[in-house]
Amino acid sequence: MEDSFSLFDYLRYLGGHKRWIALAVGVAASVALVISLLLPSRYTATARLIIEPPAGSDARTPQVVTPQYLESLRTFESLATSDSLFARAIQRFGLREESPGRTVESWKKSALRSALIRNTRVLEVAVTLSDARKAHGMARFLAEETIALSRDLHRAADEEMIAEAQAGLASAQKEFDEADAKFSAILRLESQEALAEKIDSMHQLQVRVTRKLLDAEVSEAGAAAGRAAASASARAKLLRTELDTVKKSLAEANARLAEREQQSRPVRERRKAALARLESARKRLEDSKGLAGFRGERLRLIDPGIVPERPTSPNAVLNVFGAAAFALVAALVYLSLRYGEANAGPRG
C-alpha cells in the first residue's frame, strides 16, 4: 500500500538538492546578466500633447468628457503614427543609414508608441532608439509634425467648407439674377399701378359720360320737334357711342390688369424666394469664414520631453531576478517530479 505524502520527507529531499537548486538559479542569473550587458542599450524619449477643445467653444461652459468623446480623440493617435510621417522622421534622423535593409514597418513597430493617457486628453508620443539624443529629437519632431498635420487637416476642411459656401452663393446669385431679369421684363411693360390708375380714371369718365347721357336723353325727350330735337338726339347718340367706347376700353384695361397680375405673381414669388436663398447663402459664407480656424480640437505641445539619461532596456536587474525566479520554479518542479517518481511504488 502506498505511503501518504510527507511534507517533512519532501523538504528533506529538497534540502538534499539545495546545491543543485542554487547552481541552477546562479547559472540562470549569470546568463541573464551577461546577455543584458551584451545587449545594446535603448532609450525612450516621450513628448506629450494636449488635445484642446475647439477655439469656438465657450470657455465658461464646462466640457463634458464622456467615454465616447475620449474614444473619438483616438483619431489623433493615427495622426502621430502615420506611415508617411514616420518615414519622414526616419529619413530626417538618418536611421536608414544605420540599418539600410530594415523596413519602415519594422522600425515603426520597435521604435514608436503613441497613445492617449487613460481618461485624459493628453497624447503621448514615445520613441525608443539606441541613441538617446535621436530618440528625443525624433519624439519632438513627431509631436510637432502631428500638430502641423492636424492644423493642415482642419485648414483643408475649412477651405472645403468655404468653397462649398461660395459655390452655393454663386448658384443662388445666378438664380436670383434670372428671376430678377424676368421680373424687370414684366415691369418694363405697362405697370399694374399705371393700369389701376388708368382704370380708375376710366371709371370716373364712365360716370361723367353716363350723367351727360342721362341729361341728353332728358333734353331729347323734352325738346319739341325741329332743330332742337335733332340736336338733342345727335348729342345723345354721340354720348352713347362715347360711353360704349369707354366701357370697351375699361374692359380691355381690366383684362390687361388681370393678365399682368397673373404674369407677375409667380415671377414676384420666384424672385422673393430667390432673394431669400441669396441672403441665406451670403450668411452661410460669412459664417463659414467666421468659423474658419475655430472648428475641431486643437493640439498643443505641453511637454517636449528631455534627452533620456537612463536606458529603458535592457533592464539588467529585472532580467536577473526574472531568470533566477524562473530557474528556481523550474528546479522545484523538476525535483517535485523526481520525488514523486521515487515514492510512487509500495515499499517492501
URFENBEL-V417777 format. One record per residue. N is the residue number from 1. RES is the residue in three letters. PSI is psi in whole degrees, -180 to 180 (999 if undefined). Layout:
n=N res=RES psi=PSI
n=N res=RES psi=PSI
This chain:
n=1 res=MET psi=137
n=2 res=GLU psi=142
n=3 res=ASP psi=151
n=4 res=SER psi=161
n=5 res=PHE psi=134
n=6 res=SER psi=116
n=7 res=LEU psi=-38
n=8 res=PHE psi=-45
n=9 res=ASP psi=-38
n=10 res=TYR psi=-45
n=11 res=LEU psi=-36
n=12 res=ARG psi=-35
n=13 res=TYR psi=-44
n=14 res=LEU psi=-38
n=15 res=GLY psi=-31
n=16 res=GLY psi=-18
n=17 res=HIS psi=23
n=18 res=LYS psi=-33
n=19 res=ARG psi=-38
n=20 res=TRP psi=-41
n=21 res=ILE psi=-46
n=22 res=ALA psi=-38
n=23 res=LEU psi=-43
n=24 res=ALA psi=-44
n=25 res=VAL psi=-43
n=26 res=GLY psi=-42
n=27 res=VAL psi=-45
n=28 res=ALA psi=-43
n=29 res=ALA psi=-39
n=30 res=SER psi=-44
n=31 res=VAL psi=-43
n=32 res=ALA psi=-39
n=33 res=LEU psi=-45
n=34 res=VAL psi=-46
n=35 res=ILE psi=-42
n=36 res=SER psi=-39
n=37 res=LEU psi=-30
n=38 res=LEU psi=-29
n=39 res=LEU psi=143
n=40 res=PRO psi=143
n=41 res=SER psi=142
n=42 res=ARG psi=140
n=43 res=TYR psi=142
n=44 res=THR psi=122
n=45 res=ALA psi=141
n=46 res=THR psi=130
n=47 res=ALA psi=145
n=48 res=ARG psi=137
n=49 res=LEU psi=149
n=50 res=ILE psi=138
n=51 res=ILE psi=107
n=52 res=GLU psi=151
n=53 res=PRO psi=164
n=54 res=PRO psi=145
n=55 res=ALA psi=-25
n=56 res=GLY psi=-6
n=57 res=SER psi=155
n=58 res=ASP psi=118
n=59 res=ALA psi=-22
n=60 res=ARG psi=-16
n=61 res=THR psi=119
n=62 res=PRO psi=137
n=63 res=GLN psi=131
n=64 res=VAL psi=117
n=65 res=VAL psi=103
n=66 res=THR psi=161
n=67 res=PRO psi=-35
n=68 res=GLN psi=-40
n=69 res=TYR psi=-44
n=70 res=LEU psi=-36
n=71 res=GLU psi=-36
n=72 res=SER psi=-25
n=73 res=LEU psi=-11
n=74 res=ARG psi=-11
n=75 res=THR psi=-35
n=76 res=PHE psi=-24
n=77 res=GLU psi=-41
n=78 res=SER psi=-29
n=79 res=LEU psi=-44
n=80 res=ALA psi=-25
n=81 res=THR psi=21
n=82 res=SER psi=143
n=83 res=ASP psi=-42
n=84 res=SER psi=-41
n=85 res=LEU psi=-42
n=86 res=PHE psi=-35
n=87 res=ALA psi=-39
n=88 res=ARG psi=-38
n=89 res=ALA psi=-41
n=90 res=ILE psi=-44
n=91 res=GLN psi=-41
n=92 res=ARG psi=-39
n=93 res=PHE psi=12
n=94 res=GLY psi=29
n=95 res=LEU psi=-23
n=96 res=ARG psi=-38
n=97 res=GLU psi=-31
n=98 res=GLU psi=-42
n=99 res=SER psi=85
n=100 res=PRO psi=-33
n=101 res=GLY psi=-2
n=102 res=ARG psi=139
n=103 res=THR psi=161
n=104 res=VAL psi=-40
n=105 res=GLU psi=-40
n=106 res=SER psi=-44
n=107 res=TRP psi=-44
n=108 res=LYS psi=-41
n=109 res=LYS psi=-37
n=110 res=SER psi=-23
n=111 res=ALA psi=-25
n=112 res=LEU psi=138
n=113 res=ARG psi=130
n=114 res=SER psi=127
n=115 res=ALA psi=154
n=116 res=LEU psi=137
n=117 res=ILE psi=135
n=118 res=ARG psi=130
n=119 res=ASN psi=30
n=120 res=THR psi=175
n=121 res=ARG psi=25
n=122 res=VAL psi=126
n=123 res=LEU psi=125
n=124 res=GLU psi=135
n=125 res=VAL psi=111
n=126 res=ALA psi=135
n=127 res=VAL psi=131
n=128 res=THR psi=118
n=129 res=LEU psi=170
n=130 res=SER psi=-18
n=131 res=ASP psi=117
n=132 res=ALA psi=-41
n=133 res=ARG psi=-40
n=134 res=LYS psi=-39
n=135 res=ALA psi=-44
n=136 res=HIS psi=-46
n=137 res=GLY psi=-39
n=138 res=MET psi=-39
n=139 res=ALA psi=-43
n=140 res=ARG psi=-40
n=141 res=PHE psi=-46
n=142 res=LEU psi=-38
n=143 res=ALA psi=-46
n=144 res=GLU psi=-40
n=145 res=GLU psi=-30
n=146 res=THR psi=-41
n=147 res=ILE psi=-46
n=148 res=ALA psi=-40
n=149 res=LEU psi=-42
n=150 res=SER psi=-42
n=151 res=ARG psi=-41
n=152 res=ASP psi=-39
n=153 res=LEU psi=-43
n=154 res=HIS psi=-39
n=155 res=ARG psi=-41
n=156 res=ALA psi=-40
n=157 res=ALA psi=-40
n=158 res=ASP psi=-43
n=159 res=GLU psi=-39
n=160 res=GLU psi=-41
n=161 res=MET psi=-43
n=162 res=ILE psi=-40
n=163 res=ALA psi=-41
n=164 res=GLU psi=-40
n=165 res=ALA psi=-40
n=166 res=GLN psi=-40
n=167 res=ALA psi=-41
n=168 res=GLY psi=-38
n=169 res=LEU psi=-43
n=170 res=ALA psi=-41
n=171 res=SER psi=-43
n=172 res=ALA psi=-37
n=173 res=GLN psi=-42
n=174 res=LYS psi=-43
n=175 res=GLU psi=-41
n=176 res=PHE psi=-41
n=177 res=ASP psi=-42
n=178 res=GLU psi=-45
n=179 res=ALA psi=-39
n=180 res=ASP psi=-36
n=181 res=ALA psi=-41
n=182 res=LYS psi=-40
n=183 res=PHE psi=-41
n=184 res=SER psi=-35
n=185 res=ALA psi=-38
n=186 res=ILE psi=-37
n=187 res=LEU psi=-28
n=188 res=ARG psi=-23
n=189 res=LEU psi=178
n=190 res=GLU psi=121
n=191 res=SER psi=157
n=192 res=GLN psi=-34
n=193 res=GLU psi=-43
n=194 res=ALA psi=-39
n=195 res=LEU psi=-41
n=196 res=ALA psi=-42
n=197 res=GLU psi=-39
n=198 res=LYS psi=-42
n=199 res=ILE psi=-40
n=200 res=ASP psi=-44
n=201 res=SER psi=-34
n=202 res=MET psi=-34
n=203 res=HIS psi=-44
n=204 res=GLN psi=-40
n=205 res=LEU psi=-40
n=206 res=GLN psi=-41
n=207 res=VAL psi=-44
n=208 res=ARG psi=-43
n=209 res=VAL psi=-39
n=210 res=THR psi=-41
n=211 res=ARG psi=-43
n=212 res=LYS psi=-39
n=213 res=LEU psi=-41
n=214 res=LEU psi=-42
n=215 res=ASP psi=-41
n=216 res=ALA psi=-38
n=217 res=GLU psi=-36
n=218 res=VAL psi=-43
n=219 res=SER psi=-40
n=220 res=GLU psi=-40
n=221 res=ALA psi=-30
n=222 res=GLY psi=-8
n=223 res=ALA psi=145
n=224 res=ALA psi=165
n=225 res=ALA psi=145
n=226 res=GLY psi=-155
n=227 res=ARG psi=-39
n=228 res=ALA psi=-40
n=229 res=ALA psi=-40
n=230 res=ALA psi=-39
n=231 res=SER psi=-42
n=232 res=ALA psi=-37
n=233 res=SER psi=-42
n=234 res=ALA psi=-39
n=235 res=ARG psi=-41
n=236 res=ALA psi=-40
n=237 res=LYS psi=-41
n=238 res=LEU psi=-40
n=239 res=LEU psi=-36
n=240 res=ARG psi=-42
n=241 res=THR psi=-44
n=242 res=GLU psi=-40
n=243 res=LEU psi=-41
n=244 res=ASP psi=-40
n=245 res=THR psi=-42
n=246 res=VAL psi=-43
n=247 res=LYS psi=-41
n=248 res=LYS psi=-44
n=249 res=SER psi=-39
n=250 res=LEU psi=-41
n=251 res=ALA psi=-42
n=252 res=GLU psi=-41
n=253 res=ALA psi=-41
n=254 res=ASN psi=-38
n=255 res=ALA psi=-43
n=256 res=ARG psi=-39
n=257 res=LEU psi=-42
n=258 res=ALA psi=-38
n=259 res=GLU psi=-41
n=260 res=ARG psi=-43
n=261 res=GLU psi=-41
n=262 res=GLN psi=-38
n=263 res=GLN psi=-40
n=264 res=SER psi=-27
n=265 res=ARG psi=-54
n=266 res=PRO psi=-34
n=267 res=VAL psi=-41
n=268 res=ARG psi=-42
n=269 res=GLU psi=-40
n=270 res=ARG psi=-41
n=271 res=ARG psi=-39
n=272 res=LYS psi=-45
n=273 res=ALA psi=-41
n=274 res=ALA psi=-37
n=275 res=LEU psi=-40
n=276 res=ALA psi=-42
n=277 res=ARG psi=-36
n=278 res=LEU psi=-45
n=279 res=GLU psi=-39
n=280 res=SER psi=-41
n=281 res=ALA psi=-38
n=282 res=ARG psi=-43
n=283 res=LYS psi=-39
n=284 res=ARG psi=-40
n=285 res=LEU psi=-42
n=286 res=GLU psi=-43
n=287 res=ASP psi=-39
n=288 res=SER psi=-43
n=289 res=LYS psi=-37
n=290 res=GLY psi=-31
n=291 res=LEU psi=-13
n=292 res=ALA psi=127
n=293 res=GLY psi=-6
n=294 res=PHE psi=8
n=295 res=ARG psi=150
n=296 res=GLY psi=157
n=297 res=GLU psi=154
n=298 res=ARG psi=147
n=299 res=LEU psi=140
n=300 res=ARG psi=134
n=301 res=LEU psi=116
n=302 res=ILE psi=-18
n=303 res=ASP psi=102
n=304 res=PRO psi=-8
n=305 res=GLY psi=179
n=306 res=ILE psi=168
n=307 res=VAL psi=117
n=308 res=PRO psi=138
n=309 res=GLU psi=-23
n=310 res=ARG psi=137
n=311 res=PRO psi=147
n=312 res=THR psi=-21
n=313 res=SER psi=150
n=314 res=PRO psi=149
n=315 res=ASN psi=96
n=316 res=ALA psi=-44
n=317 res=VAL psi=-47
n=318 res=LEU psi=-41
n=319 res=ASN psi=-42
n=320 res=VAL psi=-48
n=321 res=PHE psi=-38
n=322 res=GLY psi=-45
n=323 res=ALA psi=-40
n=324 res=ALA psi=-43
n=325 res=ALA psi=-41
n=326 res=PHE psi=-44
n=327 res=ALA psi=-40
n=328 res=LEU psi=-47
n=329 res=VAL psi=-43
n=330 res=ALA psi=-40
n=331 res=ALA psi=-42
n=332 res=LEU psi=-40
n=333 res=VAL psi=-43
n=334 res=TYR psi=-46
n=335 res=LEU psi=-35
n=336 res=SER psi=-41
n=337 res=LEU psi=-41
n=338 res=ARG psi=-41
n=339 res=TYR psi=-40
n=340 res=GLY psi=-39
n=341 res=GLU psi=-38
n=342 res=ALA psi=-28
n=343 res=ASN psi=20
n=344 res=ALA psi=-40
n=345 res=GLY psi=163
n=346 res=PRO psi=146
n=347 res=ARG psi=145
n=348 res=GLY psi=999
